[in-house]
Amino acid sequence: MIDIHAHLAFPEFDKDREKVVRQAKKEGMSAVIVSSARYEEGLEALKLAKKHPGFIFVTLGHHPTEG
């Protein structure tokens, strides 16, 4: 199973992001696609993908209502 739209780069996950990734792996997820809506989230998502190659994948974007 693949999560195709996760916002793990949101600041709300700063304290437990790695725990969420570990739990996703434990529950049998084969991949997570982390979406970003702002530049800063995109950078965080890329860092996360680098830490978890082959598991975290990234889509970069800029939402029109985000600054």
mmCIF file of the N, C-alpha and C atoms, coordinates in Angstrom:
data_MODEL
# 
_entry.id   MODEL 
# 
loop_
_atom_site.group_PDB 
_atom_site.id 
_atom_site.type_symbol 
_atom_site.label_atom_id 
_atom_site.label_alt_id 
_atom_site.label_comp_id 
_atom_site.label_asym_id 
_atom_site.label_entity_id 
_atom_site.label_seq_id 
_atom_site.pdbx_PDB_ins_code 
_atom_site.Cartn_x 
_atom_site.Cartn_y 
_atom_site.Cartn_z 
_atom_site.occupancy 
_atom_site.B_iso_or_equiv 
_atom_site.pdbx_formal_charge 
_atom_site.auth_seq_id 
_atom_site.auth_comp_id 
_atom_site.auth_asym_id 
_atom_site.auth_atom_id 
_atom_site.pdbx_PDB_model_num 
ATOM 1   N N  . MET A 1 1  ? 0.843  -1.159 0.000  1.00 0.00 ? 1  MET A N  1 
ATOM 2   C CA . MET A 1 1  ? 0.000  0.000  0.000  1.00 0.00 ? 1  MET A CA 1 
ATOM 3   C C  . MET A 1 1  ? 0.898  1.234  0.000  1.00 0.00 ? 1  MET A C  1 
ATOM 4   N N  . ILE A 1 2  ? 0.480  2.232  -0.761 1.00 0.00 ? 2  ILE A N  1 
ATOM 5   C CA . ILE A 1 2  ? 1.225  3.488  -0.866 1.00 0.00 ? 2  ILE A CA 1 
ATOM 6   C C  . ILE A 1 2  ? 0.313  4.637  -0.441 1.00 0.00 ? 2  ILE A C  1 
ATOM 7   N N  . ASP A 1 3  ? 0.811  5.487  0.425  1.00 0.00 ? 3  ASP A N  1 
ATOM 8   C CA . ASP A 1 3  ? 0.107  6.726  0.769  1.00 0.00 ? 3  ASP A CA 1 
ATOM 9   C C  . ASP A 1 3  ? 0.494  7.737  -0.297 1.00 0.00 ? 3  ASP A C  1 
ATOM 10  N N  . ILE A 1 4  ? -0.481 8.174  -1.094 1.00 0.00 ? 4  ILE A N  1 
ATOM 11  C CA . ILE A 1 4  ? -0.159 9.017  -2.247 1.00 0.00 ? 4  ILE A CA 1 
ATOM 12  C C  . ILE A 1 4  ? -0.257 10.517 -1.979 1.00 0.00 ? 4  ILE A C  1 
ATOM 13  N N  . HIS A 1 5  ? -0.603 10.911 -0.754 1.00 0.00 ? 5  HIS A N  1 
ATOM 14  C CA . HIS A 1 5  ? -0.730 12.350 -0.491 1.00 0.00 ? 5  HIS A CA 1 
ATOM 15  C C  . HIS A 1 5  ? -0.588 12.626 1.007  1.00 0.00 ? 5  HIS A C  1 
ATOM 16  N N  . ALA A 1 6  ? 0.640  12.639 1.474  1.00 0.00 ? 6  ALA A N  1 
ATOM 17  C CA . ALA A 1 6  ? 0.900  12.908 2.891  1.00 0.00 ? 6  ALA A CA 1 
ATOM 18  C C  . ALA A 1 6  ? 1.598  14.257 3.034  1.00 0.00 ? 6  ALA A C  1 
ATOM 19  N N  . HIS A 1 7  ? 1.243  14.987 4.062  1.00 0.00 ? 7  HIS A N  1 
ATOM 20  C CA . HIS A 1 7  ? 1.867  16.293 4.321  1.00 0.00 ? 7  HIS A CA 1 
ATOM 21  C C  . HIS A 1 7  ? 2.805  16.193 5.523  1.00 0.00 ? 7  HIS A C  1 
ATOM 22  N N  . LEU A 1 8  ? 3.738  15.247 5.460  1.00 0.00 ? 8  LEU A N  1 
ATOM 23  C CA . LEU A 1 8  ? 4.668  15.047 6.573  1.00 0.00 ? 8  LEU A CA 1 
ATOM 24  C C  . LEU A 1 8  ? 5.657  16.187 6.736  1.00 0.00 ? 8  LEU A C  1 
ATOM 25  N N  . ALA A 1 9  ? 5.722  17.087 5.772  1.00 0.00 ? 9  ALA A N  1 
ATOM 26  C CA . ALA A 1 9  ? 6.629  18.230 5.884  1.00 0.00 ? 9  ALA A CA 1 
ATOM 27  C C  . ALA A 1 9  ? 5.973  19.404 6.613  1.00 0.00 ? 9  ALA A C  1 
ATOM 28  N N  . PHE A 1 10 ? 4.695  19.280 6.936  1.00 0.00 ? 10 PHE A N  1 
ATOM 29  C CA . PHE A 1 10 ? 4.032  20.342 7.696  1.00 0.00 ? 10 PHE A CA 1 
ATOM 30  C C  . PHE A 1 10 ? 4.724  20.504 9.049  1.00 0.00 ? 10 PHE A C  1 
ATOM 31  N N  . PRO A 1 11 ? 4.805  21.726 9.564  1.00 0.00 ? 11 PRO A N  1 
ATOM 32  C CA . PRO A 1 11 ? 5.446  21.968 10.864 1.00 0.00 ? 11 PRO A CA 1 
ATOM 33  C C  . PRO A 1 11 ? 4.799  21.189 12.012 1.00 0.00 ? 11 PRO A C  1 
ATOM 34  N N  . GLU A 1 12 ? 3.531  20.843 11.865 1.00 0.00 ? 12 GLU A N  1 
ATOM 35  C CA . GLU A 1 12 ? 2.848  20.083 12.919 1.00 0.00 ? 12 GLU A CA 1 
ATOM 36  C C  . GLU A 1 12 ? 3.517  18.731 13.171 1.00 0.00 ? 12 GLU A C  1 
ATOM 37  N N  . PHE A 1 13 ? 4.286  18.239 12.210 1.00 0.00 ? 13 PHE A N  1 
ATOM 38  C CA . PHE A 1 13 ? 4.973  16.962 12.362 1.00 0.00 ? 13 PHE A CA 1 
ATOM 39  C C  . PHE A 1 13 ? 6.412  17.112 12.842 1.00 0.00 ? 13 PHE A C  1 
ATOM 40  N N  . ASP A 1 14 ? 6.853  18.319 13.137 1.00 0.00 ? 14 ASP A N  1 
ATOM 41  C CA . ASP A 1 14 ? 8.250  18.530 13.527 1.00 0.00 ? 14 ASP A CA 1 
ATOM 42  C C  . ASP A 1 14 ? 8.673  17.654 14.704 1.00 0.00 ? 14 ASP A C  1 
ATOM 43  N N  . LYS A 1 15 ? 7.803  17.482 15.669 1.00 0.00 ? 15 LYS A N  1 
ATOM 44  C CA . LYS A 1 15 ? 8.178  16.745 16.882 1.00 0.00 ? 15 LYS A CA 1 
ATOM 45  C C  . LYS A 1 15 ? 8.109  15.231 16.720 1.00 0.00 ? 15 LYS A C  1 
ATOM 46  N N  . ASP A 1 16 ? 7.287  14.745 15.786 1.00 0.00 ? 16 ASP A N  1 
ATOM 47  C CA . ASP A 1 16 ? 7.121  13.288 15.695 1.00 0.00 ? 16 ASP A CA 1 
ATOM 48  C C  . ASP A 1 16 ? 7.189  12.743 14.270 1.00 0.00 ? 16 ASP A C  1 
ATOM 49  N N  . ARG A 1 17 ? 7.788  13.483 13.355 1.00 0.00 ? 17 ARG A N  1 
ATOM 50  C CA . ARG A 1 17 ? 7.865  13.085 11.942 1.00 0.00 ? 17 ARG A CA 1 
ATOM 51  C C  . ARG A 1 17 ? 8.498  11.700 11.784 1.00 0.00 ? 17 ARG A C  1 
ATOM 52  N N  . GLU A 1 18 ? 9.633  11.475 12.422 1.00 0.00 ? 18 GLU A N  1 
ATOM 53  C CA . GLU A 1 18 ? 10.318 10.191 12.283 1.00 0.00 ? 18 GLU A CA 1 
ATOM 54  C C  . GLU A 1 18 ? 9.497  9.055  12.895 1.00 0.00 ? 18 GLU A C  1 
ATOM 55  N N  . LYS A 1 19 ? 8.790  9.344  13.958 1.00 0.00 ? 19 LYS A N  1 
ATOM 56  C CA . LYS A 1 19 ? 7.913  8.340  14.565 1.00 0.00 ? 19 LYS A CA 1 
ATOM 57  C C  . LYS A 1 19 ? 6.797  7.955  13.596 1.00 0.00 ? 19 LYS A C  1 
ATOM 58  N N  . VAL A 1 20 ? 6.243  8.925  12.906 1.00 0.00 ? 20 VAL A N  1 
ATOM 59  C CA . VAL A 1 20 ? 5.183  8.662  11.927 1.00 0.00 ? 20 VAL A CA 1 
ATOM 60  C C  . VAL A 1 20 ? 5.720  7.797  10.787 1.00 0.00 ? 20 VAL A C  1 
ATOM 61  N N  . VAL A 1 21 ? 6.923  8.093  10.320 1.00 0.00 ? 21 VAL A N  1 
ATOM 62  C CA . VAL A 1 21 ? 7.532  7.294  9.249  1.00 0.00 ? 21 VAL A CA 1 
ATOM 63  C C  . VAL A 1 21 ? 7.763  5.863  9.729  1.00 0.00 ? 21 VAL A C  1 
ATOM 64  N N  . ARG A 1 22 ? 8.299  5.699  10.920 1.00 0.00 ? 22 ARG A N  1 
ATOM 65  C CA . ARG A 1 22 ? 8.518  4.349  11.466 1.00 0.00 ? 22 ARG A CA 1 
ATOM 66  C C  . ARG A 1 22 ? 7.204  3.578  11.568 1.00 0.00 ? 22 ARG A C  1 
ATOM 67  N N  . GLN A 1 23 ? 6.165  4.261  12.025 1.00 0.00 ? 23 GLN A N  1 
ATOM 68  C CA . GLN A 1 23 ? 4.859  3.610  12.170 1.00 0.00 ? 23 GLN A CA 1 
ATOM 69  C C  . GLN A 1 23 ? 4.298  3.206  10.806 1.00 0.00 ? 23 GLN A C  1 
ATOM 70  N N  . ALA A 1 24 ? 4.473  4.057  9.806  1.00 0.00 ? 24 ALA A N  1 
ATOM 71  C CA . ALA A 1 24 ? 4.001  3.726  8.453  1.00 0.00 ? 24 ALA A CA 1 
ATOM 72  C C  . ALA A 1 24 ? 4.697  2.469  7.942  1.00 0.00 ? 24 ALA A C  1 
ATOM 73  N N  . LYS A 1 25 ? 5.998  2.377  8.166  1.00 0.00 ? 25 LYS A N  1 
ATOM 74  C CA . LYS A 1 25 ? 6.747  1.182  7.754  1.00 0.00 ? 25 LYS A CA 1 
ATOM 75  C C  . LYS A 1 25 ? 6.259  -0.045 8.521  1.00 0.00 ? 25 LYS A C  1 
ATOM 76  N N  . LYS A 1 26 ? 6.069  0.117  9.820  1.00 0.00 ? 26 LYS A N  1 
ATOM 77  C CA . LYS A 1 26 ? 5.614  -0.987 10.668 1.00 0.00 ? 26 LYS A CA 1 
ATOM 78  C C  . LYS A 1 26 ? 4.247  -1.500 10.226 1.00 0.00 ? 26 LYS A C  1 
ATOM 79  N N  . GLU A 1 27 ? 3.388  -0.589 9.793  1.00 0.00 ? 27 GLU A N  1 
ATOM 80  C CA . GLU A 1 27 ? 2.032  -0.963 9.375  1.00 0.00 ? 27 GLU A CA 1 
ATOM 81  C C  . GLU A 1 27 ? 1.985  -1.546 7.962  1.00 0.00 ? 27 GLU A C  1 
ATOM 82  N N  . GLY A 1 28 ? 3.152  -1.612 7.304  1.00 0.00 ? 28 GLY A N  1 
ATOM 83  C CA . GLY A 1 28 ? 3.208  -2.258 6.001  1.00 0.00 ? 28 GLY A CA 1 
ATOM 84  C C  . GLY A 1 28 ? 3.138  -1.353 4.787  1.00 0.00 ? 28 GLY A C  1 
ATOM 85  N N  . MET A 1 29 ? 3.238  -0.056 5.003  1.00 0.00 ? 29 MET A N  1 
ATOM 86  C CA . MET A 1 29 ? 3.265  0.844  3.849  1.00 0.00 ? 29 MET A CA 1 
ATOM 87  C C  . MET A 1 29 ? 4.536  0.565  3.055  1.00 0.00 ? 29 MET A C  1 
ATOM 88  N N  . SER A 1 30 ? 4.431  0.568  1.730  1.00 0.00 ? 30 SER A N  1 
ATOM 89  C CA . SER A 1 30 ? 5.625  0.344  0.912  1.00 0.00 ? 30 SER A CA 1 
ATOM 90  C C  . SER A 1 30 ? 6.236  1.654  0.440  1.00 0.00 ? 30 SER A C  1 
ATOM 91  N N  . ALA A 1 31 ? 5.468  2.732  0.507  1.00 0.00 ? 31 ALA A N  1 
ATOM 92  C CA . ALA A 1 31 ? 5.983  4.049  0.122  1.00 0.00 ? 31 ALA A CA 1 
ATOM 93  C C  . ALA A 1 31 ? 5.018  5.127  0.593  1.00 0.00 ? 31 ALA A C  1 
ATOM 94  N N  . VAL A 1 32 ? 5.558  6.333  0.725  1.00 0.00 ? 32 VAL A N  1 
ATOM 95  C CA . VAL A 1 32 ? 4.760  7.511  1.061  1.00 0.00 ? 32 VAL A CA 1 
ATOM 96  C C  . VAL A 1 32 ? 5.183  8.627  0.119  1.00 0.00 ? 32 VAL A C  1 
ATOM 97  N N  . ILE A 1 33 ? 4.199  9.254  -0.501 1.00 0.00 ? 33 ILE A N  1 
ATOM 98  C CA . ILE A 1 33 ? 4.468  10.418 -1.341 1.00 0.00 ? 33 ILE A CA 1 
ATOM 99  C C  . ILE A 1 33 ? 4.139  11.657 -0.518 1.00 0.00 ? 33 ILE A C  1 
ATOM 100 N N  . VAL A 1 34 ? 5.159  12.448 -0.244 1.00 0.00 ? 34 VAL A N  1 
ATOM 101 C CA . VAL A 1 34 ? 5.002  13.650 0.568  1.00 0.00 ? 34 VAL A CA 1 
ATOM 102 C C  . VAL A 1 34 ? 4.778  14.833 -0.365 1.00 0.00 ? 34 VAL A C  1 
ATOM 103 N N  . SER A 1 35 ? 3.640  15.478 -0.192 1.00 0.00 ? 35 SER A N  1 
ATOM 104 C CA . SER A 1 35 ? 3.284  16.641 -1.006 1.00 0.00 ? 35 SER A CA 1 
ATOM 105 C C  . SER A 1 35 ? 3.656  17.920 -0.274 1.00 0.00 ? 35 SER A C  1 
ATOM 106 N N  . SER A 1 36 ? 4.005  18.928 -1.039 1.00 0.00 ? 36 SER A N  1 
ATOM 107 C CA . SER A 1 36 ? 4.319  20.221 -0.429 1.00 0.00 ? 36 SER A CA 1 
ATOM 108 C C  . SER A 1 36 ? 3.490  21.306 -1.095 1.00 0.00 ? 36 SER A C  1 
ATOM 109 N N  . ALA A 1 37 ? 3.161  22.315 -0.316 1.00 0.00 ? 37 ALA A N  1 
ATOM 110 C CA . ALA A 1 37 ? 2.376  23.435 -0.822 1.00 0.00 ? 37 ALA A CA 1 
ATOM 111 C C  . ALA A 1 37 ? 3.156  24.745 -0.781 1.00 0.00 ? 37 ALA A C  1 
ATOM 112 N N  . ARG A 1 38 ? 4.288  24.739 -0.081 1.00 0.00 ? 38 ARG A N  1 
ATOM 113 C CA . ARG A 1 38 ? 5.117  25.937 0.042  1.00 0.00 ? 38 ARG A CA 1 
ATOM 114 C C  . ARG A 1 38 ? 6.583  25.557 -0.115 1.00 0.00 ? 38 ARG A C  1 
ATOM 115 N N  . TYR A 1 39 ? 7.405  26.539 -0.391 1.00 0.00 ? 39 TYR A N  1 
ATOM 116 C CA . TYR A 1 39 ? 8.835  26.332 -0.609 1.00 0.00 ? 39 TYR A CA 1 
ATOM 117 C C  . TYR A 1 39 ? 9.490  25.627 0.575  1.00 0.00 ? 39 TYR A C  1 
ATOM 118 N N  . GLU A 1 40 ? 9.221  26.112 1.795  1.00 0.00 ? 40 GLU A N  1 
ATOM 119 C CA . GLU A 1 40 ? 9.849  25.554 2.991  1.00 0.00 ? 40 GLU A CA 1 
ATOM 120 C C  . GLU A 1 40 ? 9.467  24.090 3.181  1.00 0.00 ? 40 GLU A C  1 
ATOM 121 N N  . GLU A 1 41 ? 8.203  23.772 2.913  1.00 0.00 ? 41 GLU A N  1 
ATOM 122 C CA . GLU A 1 41 ? 7.761  22.383 3.022  1.00 0.00 ? 41 GLU A CA 1 
ATOM 123 C C  . GLU A 1 41 ? 8.472  21.509 1.995  1.00 0.00 ? 41 GLU A C  1 
ATOM 124 N N  . GLY A 1 42 ? 8.676  22.051 0.819  1.00 0.00 ? 42 GLY A N  1 
ATOM 125 C CA . GLY A 1 42 ? 9.388  21.310 -0.217 1.00 0.00 ? 42 GLY A CA 1 
ATOM 126 C C  . GLY A 1 42 ? 10.793 20.953 0.217  1.00 0.00 ? 42 GLY A C  1 
ATOM 127 N N  . LEU A 1 43 ? 11.482 21.902 0.831  1.00 0.00 ? 43 LEU A N  1 
ATOM 128 C CA . LEU A 1 43 ? 12.835 21.629 1.321  1.00 0.00 ? 43 LEU A CA 1 
ATOM 129 C C  . LEU A 1 43 ? 12.824 20.550 2.399  1.00 0.00 ? 43 LEU A C  1 
ATOM 130 N N  . GLU A 1 44 ? 11.870 20.637 3.308  1.00 0.00 ? 44 GLU A N  1 
ATOM 131 C CA . GLU A 1 44 ? 11.755 19.631 4.372  1.00 0.00 ? 44 GLU A CA 1 
ATOM 132 C C  . GLU A 1 44 ? 11.417 18.265 3.777  1.00 0.00 ? 44 GLU A C  1 
ATOM 133 N N  . ALA A 1 45 ? 10.553 18.234 2.793  1.00 0.00 ? 45 ALA A N  1 
ATOM 134 C CA . ALA A 1 45 ? 10.183 16.974 2.142  1.00 0.00 ? 45 ALA A CA 1 
ATOM 135 C C  . ALA A 1 45 ? 11.392 16.338 1.464  1.00 0.00 ? 45 ALA A C  1 
ATOM 136 N N  . LEU A 1 46 ? 12.213 17.143 0.809  1.00 0.00 ? 46 LEU A N  1 
ATOM 137 C CA . LEU A 1 46 ? 13.415 16.620 0.156  1.00 0.00 ? 46 LEU A CA 1 
ATOM 138 C C  . LEU A 1 46 ? 14.396 16.043 1.175  1.00 0.00 ? 46 LEU A C  1 
ATOM 139 N N  . LYS A 1 47 ? 14.526 16.706 2.330  1.00 0.00 ? 47 LYS A N  1 
ATOM 140 C CA . LYS A 1 47 ? 15.384 16.171 3.398  1.00 0.00 ? 47 LYS A CA 1 
ATOM 141 C C  . LYS A 1 47 ? 14.864 14.816 3.875  1.00 0.00 ? 47 LYS A C  1 
ATOM 142 N N  . LEU A 1 48 ? 13.557 14.741 4.020  1.00 0.00 ? 48 LEU A N  1 
ATOM 143 C CA . LEU A 1 48 ? 12.939 13.502 4.486  1.00 0.00 ? 48 LEU A CA 1 
ATOM 144 C C  . LEU A 1 48 ? 13.156 12.373 3.475  1.00 0.00 ? 48 LEU A C  1 
ATOM 145 N N  . ALA A 1 49 ? 13.028 12.683 2.204  1.00 0.00 ? 49 ALA A N  1 
ATOM 146 C CA . ALA A 1 49 ? 13.251 11.675 1.161  1.00 0.00 ? 49 ALA A CA 1 
ATOM 147 C C  . ALA A 1 49 ? 14.701 11.201 1.157  1.00 0.00 ? 49 ALA A C  1 
ATOM 148 N N  . LYS A 1 50 ? 15.613 12.107 1.419  1.00 0.00 ? 50 LYS A N  1 
ATOM 149 C CA . LYS A 1 50 ? 17.033 11.734 1.468  1.00 0.00 ? 50 LYS A CA 1 
ATOM 150 C C  . LYS A 1 50 ? 17.309 10.781 2.638  1.00 0.00 ? 50 LYS A C  1 
ATOM 151 N N  . LYS A 1 51 ? 16.599 10.989 3.754  1.00 0.00 ? 51 LYS A N  1 
ATOM 152 C CA . LYS A 1 51 ? 16.757 10.118 4.923  1.00 0.00 ? 51 LYS A CA 1 
ATOM 153 C C  . LYS A 1 51 ? 16.138 8.741  4.701  1.00 0.00 ? 51 LYS A C  1 
ATOM 154 N N  . HIS A 1 52 ? 15.130 8.677  3.828  1.00 0.00 ? 52 HIS A N  1 
ATOM 155 C CA . HIS A 1 52 ? 14.368 7.440  3.629  1.00 0.00 ? 52 HIS A CA 1 
ATOM 156 C C  . HIS A 1 52 ? 14.265 7.105  2.141  1.00 0.00 ? 52 HIS A C  1 
ATOM 157 N N  . PRO A 1 53 ? 15.414 6.859  1.489  1.00 0.00 ? 53 PRO A N  1 
ATOM 158 C CA . PRO A 1 53 ? 15.377 6.568  0.050  1.00 0.00 ? 53 PRO A CA 1 
ATOM 159 C C  . PRO A 1 53 ? 14.587 5.289  -0.243 1.00 0.00 ? 53 PRO A C  1 
ATOM 160 N N  . GLY A 1 54 ? 13.821 5.332  -1.315 1.00 0.00 ? 54 GLY A N  1 
ATOM 161 C CA . GLY A 1 54 ? 13.021 4.179  -1.698 1.00 0.00 ? 54 GLY A CA 1 
ATOM 162 C C  . GLY A 1 54 ? 11.735 4.030  -0.910 1.00 0.00 ? 54 GLY A C  1 
ATOM 163 N N  . PHE A 1 55 ? 11.520 4.902  0.062  1.00 0.00 ? 55 PHE A N  1 
ATOM 164 C CA . PHE A 1 55 ? 10.283 4.862  0.849  1.00 0.00 ? 55 PHE A CA 1 
ATOM 165 C C  . PHE A 1 55 ? 9.529  6.184  0.777  1.00 0.00 ? 55 PHE A C  1 
ATOM 166 N N  . ILE A 1 56 ? 10.233 7.297  0.947  1.00 0.00 ? 56 ILE A N  1 
ATOM 167 C CA . ILE A 1 56 ? 9.623  8.625  0.847  1.00 0.00 ? 56 ILE A CA 1 
ATOM 168 C C  . ILE A 1 56 ? 9.923  9.192  -0.534 1.00 0.00 ? 56 ILE A C  1 
ATOM 169 N N  . PHE A 1 57 ? 8.874  9.613  -1.217 1.00 0.00 ? 57 PHE A N  1 
ATOM 170 C CA . PHE A 1 57 ? 8.986  10.278 -2.508 1.00 0.00 ? 57 PHE A CA 1 
ATOM 171 C C  . PHE A 1 57 ? 8.302  11.632 -2.380 1.00 0.00 ? 57 PHE A C  1 
ATOM 172 N N  . VAL A 1 58 ? 8.675  12.583 -3.224 1.00 0.00 ? 58 VAL A N  1 
ATOM 173 C CA . VAL A 1 58 ? 8.243  13.972 -3.035 1.00 0.00 ? 58 VAL A CA 1 
ATOM 174 C C  . VAL A 1 58 ? 7.566  14.519 -4.286 1.00 0.00 ? 58 VAL A C  1 
ATOM 175 N N  . THR A 1 59 ? 6.510  15.284 -4.068 1.00 0.00 ? 59 THR A N  1 
ATOM 176 C CA . THR A 1 59 ? 5.967  16.150 -5.113 1.00 0.00 ? 59 THR A CA 1 
ATOM 177 C C  . THR A 1 59 ? 6.157  17.577 -4.628 1.00 0.00 ? 59 THR A C  1 
ATOM 178 N N  . LEU A 1 60 ? 6.716  18.403 -5.474 1.00 0.00 ? 60 LEU A N  1 
ATOM 179 C CA . LEU A 1 60 ? 6.952  19.803 -5.123 1.00 0.00 ? 60 LEU A CA 1 
ATOM 180 C C  . LEU A 1 60 ? 5.906  20.664 -5.803 1.00 0.00 ? 60 LEU A C  1 
ATOM 181 N N  . GLY A 1 61 ? 5.364  21.583 -5.051 1.00 0.00 ? 61 GLY A N  1 
ATOM 182 C CA . GLY A 1 61 ? 4.358  22.466 -5.618 1.00 0.00 ? 61 GLY A CA 1 
ATOM 183 C C  . GLY A 1 61 ? 4.258  23.756 -4.836 1.00 0.00 ? 61 GLY A C  1 
ATOM 184 N N  . HIS A 1 62 ? 3.500  24.653 -5.386 1.00 0.00 ? 62 HIS A N  1 
ATOM 185 C CA . HIS A 1 62 ? 3.234  25.930 -4.715 1.00 0.00 ? 62 HIS A CA 1 
ATOM 186 C C  . HIS A 1 62 ? 1.739  26.187 -4.813 1.00 0.00 ? 62 HIS A C  1 
ATOM 187 N N  . HIS A 1 63 ? 1.068  26.076 -3.687 1.00 0.00 ? 63 HIS A N  1 
ATOM 188 C CA . HIS A 1 63 ? -0.372 26.283 -3.643 1.00 0.00 ? 63 HIS A CA 1 
ATOM 189 C C  . HIS A 1 63 ? -0.665 27.771 -3.801 1.00 0.00 ? 63 HIS A C  1 
ATOM 190 N N  . PRO A 1 64 ? -1.653 28.123 -4.607 1.00 0.00 ? 64 PRO A N  1 
ATOM 191 C CA . PRO A 1 64 ? -1.907 29.544 -4.886 1.00 0.00 ? 64 PRO A CA 1 
ATOM 192 C C  . PRO A 1 64 ? -2.322 30.378 -3.678 1.00 0.00 ? 64 PRO A C  1 
ATOM 193 N N  . THR A 1 65 ? -2.823 29.747 -2.626 1.00 0.00 ? 65 THR A N  1 
ATOM 194 C CA . THR A 1 65 ? -3.223 30.530 -1.454 1.00 0.00 ? 65 THR A CA 1 
ATOM 195 C C  . THR A 1 65 ? -2.152 30.566 -0.375 1.00 0.00 ? 65 THR A C  1 
ATOM 196 N N  . GLU A 1 66 ? -1.028 29.883 -0.603 1.00 0.00 ? 66 GLU A N  1 
ATOM 197 C CA . GLU A 1 66 ? 0.064  29.866 0.369  1.00 0.00 ? 66 GLU A CA 1 
ATOM 198 C C  . GLU A 1 66 ? 1.119  30.885 -0.025 1.00 0.00 ? 66 GLU A C  1 
ATOM 199 N N  . GLY A 1 67 ? 1.699  31.564 0.974  1.00 0.00 ? 67 GLY A N  1 
ATOM 200 C CA . GLY A 1 67 ? 2.686  32.600 0.698  1.00 0.00 ? 67 GLY A CA 1 
ATOM 201 C C  . GLY A 1 67 ? 4.061  32.115 0.425  1.00 0.00 ? 67 GLY A C  1 
# 
